[in-house]
């Protein structure tokens, strides 16, 4: 799920809608998000995010698995490249 106002992508469990992870921070550099507004996932779990305003781009985030949650981390962070 994209959260354009906070420049995040949230990873949810499809069955329970439980938050599994999130990634993203505001910025115009690779890996940062600036008002994300479109999202899709391919068969390998890679995430493609389209952005608006200054960035006007699509970025691909490679799925490499969920990281081990750190104590007190809510939600746990994902491992993306």
C-alpha positions in Angstrom: 0.0 0.0 0.0 1.4 3.4 -0.9 1.3 6.4 1.5 2.0 9.4 -0.6 1.6 11.9 2.2 4.3 10.2 4.2 6.4 9.0 1.3 6.2 5.3 2.4 5.3 2.0 1.0 3.6 -0.3 3.5 3.8 -4.1 3.2 0.6 -5.8 4.4 -0.4 -9.4 4.9 -3.2 -10.0 2.3 -5.3 -12.2 4.5 -5.1 -10.3 7.8 -4.1 -6.8 6.6 -1.5 -6.9 9.4 1.4 -4.5 8.8 4.6 -6.5 8.0 7.0 -3.8 7.1 7.4 -0.4 5.5 10.1 1.4 3.5 10.7 4.8 2.0 11.6 8.3 3.0 11.1 11.6 1.3 13.7 12.6 -1.3 14.6 12.8 -5.0 17.6 10.4 -4.9 17.4 6.8 -5.9 15.6 4.7 -3.3 13.9 7.8 -1.8 10.2 8.5 -2.6 8.6 11.8 -3.5 4.8 11.6 -3.4 4.4 7.9 -4.5 1.1 7.4 -6.3 1.2 4.1 -8.2 2.4 0.7 -7.2 2.6 -2.8 -8.6 4.3 -6.1 -7.8 5.7 -8.7 -10.2 5.8 -12.5 -9.8 9.1 -12.4 -8.0 7.9 -9.9 -5.3 9.7 -6.9 -6.8 7.9 -3.6 -6.1 7.5 -0.9 -8.7 6.5 2.6 -7.5 5.5 5.5 -9.6 6.0 9.0 -8.3 4.6 12.4 -9.1 5.7 16.1 -8.9 9.4 16.7 -9.0 10.6 13.1 -9.4 8.1 11.9 -12.2 9.6 8.5 -12.3 9.2 4.8 -11.7 11.5 2.9 -9.4 12.0 -0.8 -8.9 12.7 -2.2 -5.5 14.1 -5.7 -5.5 12.6 -8.1 -3.0 15.3 -9.9 -1.0 13.2 -11.1 1.9 12.0 -9.7 5.2 14.7 -8.8 7.6 14.9 -9.9 11.2 12.8 -7.5 13.4 14.8 -5.5 15.9 13.5 -5.3 19.4 10.9 -2.6 19.6 10.7 -2.1 15.9 7.2 -1.4 14.7 6.8 -2.4 12.0 9.9 -4.3 11.1 11.9 -2.9 8.1 12.2 -4.7 4.8 15.3 -5.5 2.9 15.2 -3.7 -0.5 17.8 -2.6 -2.9 
